[in-house]
């Protein structure tokens, strides 16, 4: 395994800075057009790789790549689980069950069956590859869900699938790794030991860390207060602490990271929005950094294994979820656009590569042959779902503002008693006097996505994207703007 010299370390630090700068600078234009960030950063990796400028070259034995993979996966597992609206999951249990059952588990098993039948892989390796490719990519999924006016039903189903599918696929990957390490079979005692580390020790330690972290946060914040910026950083400390504690106790650190986030979300405490938003931003930055690392050389290994059988397998892996979801959501009452989103948008991406690298880093024989297969599937999915993302972004229903009667020349300011607050009765009085009033829904994304009720005719303005949202909606300059956040 390589050692990092001063030059390599400086290059990695510089690359992190480059990724952050480019991601921030292009976030607005890419969101507006729908171009997937993954494609941009894979291209950047290719430019910096050995086949172009030769600045980067990450191999399977790279220490830096191992750190990138572990940190990225820990942050993704934690931030995805802590951001899921579990009260919404309970309210819409059927839709959530479809997203995780047919959408994830059945899809993973069918891909595993194709790997075993079409490619002739051993059962354990097939299950691992199927589970890895059954995981949807959080970066590309967020690229769609950040768009305004994504139908609520489709948004909920895709958020649940993206946030909780690791709960389904990760145990399969970890169990398959144990069987691969044992040559395809394990003794009864070993099966129990491995299962205990995955399903008992890891989740229990993660839950304990999550519970303790929340209670400490509440106690310190209630007695002394806590700065918003440090509360945002707190999320990373909790994720890493859960992972490290479980690994030190010979449990699964990845299951612990997921369990810690899951526990915090279930406790439903009043957390600063920065807690989840910073965690998601940090995980996304590491994921984009990982895309650059893979784009330097490793992901292109997928083209080296392309033949009739592997291409057939990849087509199955990319499209089988859509076939399964089309059957699963058939009886449900969804509008045509929501149905199209739920059925067709299930991109495979970095999560798949991270999961399939775990047995490689564990030194399991034969694990390296799985990576090019996963890489080819990810490249095909990136092309297919990337084009689909652009089309879906353009097809999203436009936000409109209902026209109002022309405002009178003299503003009826006497109808509003306060300069800061306005009541529903005062809004009605203003409209009755001929004033134009636009109601703005400025709730945070978490509150907005978990809400059952919305004000009829309200215009959605995310609080972290006020200027661009207002500009795109062309809000009338002389209208009354009434914003609500609860």
N, C-alpha and C positions, 0 to 999 in steps of 0.2 A: 504494500500500500504506500502511496506516495507521501512525501513530506512537503508541506507548503513552505516555499522559500519567500524571501521578501518581495521578489518581483511578482510571484503568483498571488501573494496576499494583496499586494497593491492593485493588481489587475482585478481581483474579485471585488474589492471594496469599490474600485472605480466602476465596475459593472453594476453593482447594486445602485450606486448613485445615478448611473445612466438609465437604468430601468425605471427608477422612481421619477426622474425628470421627464422621460418620454411618456410614461403612463399618465402622469398628471397633465402634460401639455396636450396629449391627444385624447384625453378622456371625453371631453365635450364633443368634438367632431365625430369620434368613433361611435359614441352613444347615439348621436343624431342620425348618422347614416346607417348604423347597424353593422359596421365592419367588425368582426371578432378580433379582440386584442390578441388572442393566441396566435393568429396568422402573422400579425405585425412582429411579434417577439420571436417567433420561430424564424422568420426571415432575418431578423437582427442577429440571431444566433448563427444562422448560416453564413452571414457576412463576416462575422467575427471568428468563424471556425477554421479548421485546417485547410478546407477547400477554397478559401477566399483569402482573408487577411492573416489568418493563422494566429490570431490573438488568443483564442480559447480552444481547448480540446479536453473534454471530460470523458474518461473511460469508466468501465465498470468498477475499476479499482481506485477511483478518485475519492480521496477523503472529502474534498469540497462537495462533490456530488452527493455523497452519503449525508452530509450535514444538511444540504439543501432539501433533500428528499424527506428526511426525518422532521425537520422544522416545518416544512410546508404541510406535511400530512398531519402533524399535531395541531397546527393552527387551523387547518381546514376542518378537521373533526370537531374541534372545540367550538369554533365560531359558527359552523353550520348548526350544531345541536343547540347552542344557546340562543340562536336567533329564531328557531321554529316557534310558531304560535301554537302551544299545546292545548290551549282552550279551544282554538279553532279546530284542531285535530279531533277533539272530543265532539264538537258540534257537527263536524262533517266527517264522521268516522268512516262512512262508506267510501267517499272519494279518497280519503287517506289510505284506506285498505287497498283500494285499486292501485294507487300509486306505488305502494310498497310491495304488494303481493304480485299481481301480474306485471306491473311496471318494472319491478326490480328482481324479485325472487324467480318468477317463472322465466323472465328474460335471461337471467344468469344461467339457469339450468338448461335452457334451450341452446344457448351459446356453448356451454360446456359439452352438451351432446354433440353439437356440430364439430367441436374440436376433437372429440373422441372418434367420431364416425368419419369425418372428412379428412382430418389430418392424422388420425391414428395415434394421438397422444395418450399416454396413460391416464387412468381415471383421475388421480389426484391432481396431475398437472392440468387436465381439462377443466376440473372444477375451479382451480385457482384462476386460470385464464378467463373462464366464463364469469366468475364473480368480479374480476378486475374490469372486464368490459361491460359488466352490468351496471357499473357506477357512472352516473352522469357527471359532466364536467361543470364545476361550480362557477368558473370564470365565464364560460359562454352562456350558462344559464342566467347569471346575473346580468349579462349584457342585454338579454331580452327583458328580464323582470324589472330592470331600471327604467324601461320605457314607460311613458305615461299612457294611461287608458288601456293597459292590458286587462282583459275581462277578469272579474274577480274570481270566478270559478277556475279558470285556467291558471291564473296566478297562484291560487292556493294549491292546486294539485302539483304544479311544477316546483313550488317552494318546498312542499312536503317531500317530494321525491328527491330533490337535490339535497335537502337538509338531513333527511333520515335514511336515505338508502345505504349509507355507510354502516348503519346498524345491522343491515341485512348482509351486505357483502363482506364486511371486514371479518366477522367470525369464520365465514367460509374460507377466506384467504388464509387465515391463521391456522385453521385446522388442516387445510390442504398442505400447507407448508410442513406441518408436523408429519403427515403421512408421506410426503415426498422425501423428507429427511430420513424416515424409517424405511425407505425402499418400497413404499406403497402399502405397508402394513404396520400396525402397532399392536403391542400386547395390551391386554385389558387394563393393566395398571397404568401403562403409559397414556392410554386414551383418557382415563380418569384424571391423571395429572395435568395433561395438556388442557383438557376441558375446564378444569378448575382454575388454571391460570388465566384462561381466556374469559370464561363466563362468571367467575366468582371473584378472584383476587383483583383483577384489573378494574372491573366495574365498581367493586366495593371501595377500593382505594380512591378511585376517581370521585365517587359520590361523597366520600368523607372529606376530600380536599375541597370539592365544590361547596359543600355545606359549611365547612369551617371558614372558607374564604368569604362567603356571603355574610356570615355572622360577624366576622372581624370587620368587614367593610361597613356593615350597619352600625356596629358599636363605635368605631372610630369616627364615622361620619356624623353620627348622632351626638357624640360628646364633644368632639373637637372640630369637626368639619374636615372635608378633604377637597383639595384642589381638583378641578375638572380634568386637567391634563394628566394628573397622576391617577385619577380614577380610570382614565382611558388606558394608561399603561398597566393598570392592575390586571386587566384581562389576560395579557401575555404571561404575566407571572403565574396566574392560576393555571393556565394551560400547560406551561412547562413544568410546574410543580406537580401536577397530577400525573403527567407522563413519567417524570423522574422517580416519584414515590413508588409507582407501581413497578417500574423496572427494577428498582432496588429491592422490592419484595418478591421478585421473580414472577410478577404478573405481566399482563399485556399493557404496556404504556399507552398504546393507541386506543384500546378500549377504555382506559382510564381517562384519557383526554376527552373522549366523546361523553363518557359518563359524568365528568365534572360539568361540562356545559349543559348536559341534560338535567342534572340536579339543580343547577342555578335557574334554568328556565322553569322547572316545575315549582320551585319555591316562590316564583312570581313576585319577587320583591321589587320595590321601586328603584330601578337602576337608572343611572344617567344613560341617555341614548348613546353617549360617546363610548360606553362600555362595549356595546355590540358593534357599533359602527367602526370603532378603531380596530377591533379584532378582525372584522371582515376586511378592512382596508389592509391591515398587516398581512393577513393570509393571502390576499390577492396580490400584493407586491411580491411575496415569496413565490407564489405560483407563476407569476410572469417572469421572475428571475429564473425559475426552473425551466420555463419554456425556452428561454435563451440558452440555458445550459444544454438542454436536450437538442435544441436546434443547431448547436455547434457541430454535432456529429452523430450522436447515438440514434436519434429518431429516424435518420435517413437509412439506418440499417433495415428498415421495413421494406424498402424497395429491393433490397438484395434477396429477399425470400419470396418475391412475387412470382407465382406461377399459377397454373389453372386451379389447383386445389386451394392454395392460400387465398387467391382472389375470391373463389367461391365462398370460403369460410368468412372472409371479411365482409362480403355483401350480406351474408346471413347475420353476422354480428351487428352490422350497422342498421339493418332494416327490421330485424325480428321484433324489436320492442314496439315499433309502430304497428305491426300486425297484431301483436298481443293486446296492445292498448286499444286498438280499433274494436276488437271483440269485447274487451272489458267495459269500455264506456258506452257501448252500443245502446244498452237499455236506459242510460242516464239522460236526463233532460238538460242538455247543454245546447247553447246556440252554436251555429255552424262554425263561427270563427274560433270559439273556445275549444270545440271538439278538434279542430284542425291543429291548434296549438298543442293540446295535450297529447294527441296521437303522434304528430310528426316531429316535435322538438324534443329530442333526447340525445344531445351531443355526447360523444365519448371524447375524453381529453386527458388532461394531466392526471386526474385521479387514477385513471386506468394505468398510466405509466408508473405512478408512484407505488401503487399496490403490487404491480408485477415485478417491481425491483426489490421488494422486501425479501423474497427468497434468494435473490442474487446476492444481496448484502449479507444474508445469513450463511452464505457459502454452500448452499444446497446444490448437489450435482444435478445437471440438466436444466437448471433454472434459467440460464442465459438464453436458451433457445426460445423461451416464451416471449422475451422482450421484443424481438423483431416482428413477431406476429401481432402483438399489441400495438406496436408503433405503426404498422401498416394500417390497422383498423382505425387508429386515431387520425392518421393523415387523411384517410378517405372520409371519415366522419367530419373532420375539420372543413374539408372542401364542400361536402354535401350540406351539412348543417350551417356552415358559414354563409353559403349562398341563400339558404332558407331563412337565416336570420335577417339578411338584408331585405328579402321579400316581405317577411312578416312585419318588420319594422315599418315598411312603407304601407302595408295593408292595415295597420292599426287604426281603429276609428279615431278620427280627429276630434280633439277637444273643442267644443263650440260654446259660445256664450249666447244665450237667448237674447234677442233684441228686446229693448224696452222702449217705452214711450219716450219721446224727446223730453229732455229735462227742461224745466222752466228756467228762465233767465235768472230769477232770484232763488238761490238755494234755500230750501226750507230747513235751515240750520236749527231753527227753534224747535223742530220735531225731535231732535236728539239732545238729551239732557246732559250727556257726558262727552268729553272730547276723546276719551280712551275706550269706553265700553258702549256697546249698543245692544238693545234687546230685540227679540223677534217682533215685538209689538211696534217698536220704533222703525224697524225695517219695513214692516207692512205699511206704516204711516207714510214713510218716505215714498214708497212705490205708489201709494194712493194719491200722493201729491204730484205724481208725474216724474219723480226722480228716478234715475237709473241706479240700481244697487246690484253689485256683483258680490255674491257670497264666495269666499275663498276657503277651501279646506286645507289648512296648513299643519295638519297633524304630522307627526313623525312617521316614517315608513312603517315602523313596528306597530304603532297605534292604528294607522290607516289599514294595514293588512289584516289586523286582528279584529277590526270593528264589524259588527253586524249591521249597523245602521249608518246611512250617509244622508246628508241634507240634499233634498231634491234640487237639482239645478246648480249645485255647488261646483266650482271649478277647482280642480286639484292643483295645488302649488306646493311641492315638496320644500320644507324649510331650508334644506341645504342647497337648493337649486332655484332660488327665488328669482334672480335676475333673468336667467335664460328661460325659465318657464313663463314668466310674465311677458318677456319679449316675444316668445313663440306664439303666445295666445293673443297678442295685440290687445291687451286690456284697454278699455276706453279711458282716456285721460281725465275726463270730467265726471266720471261715475263715482259713486260711493263704493268703497271697498270694505266689506265686512268679513274679517278673518276669524275663523274659529279653530281651536286646537284640542277640543275635548268632546 
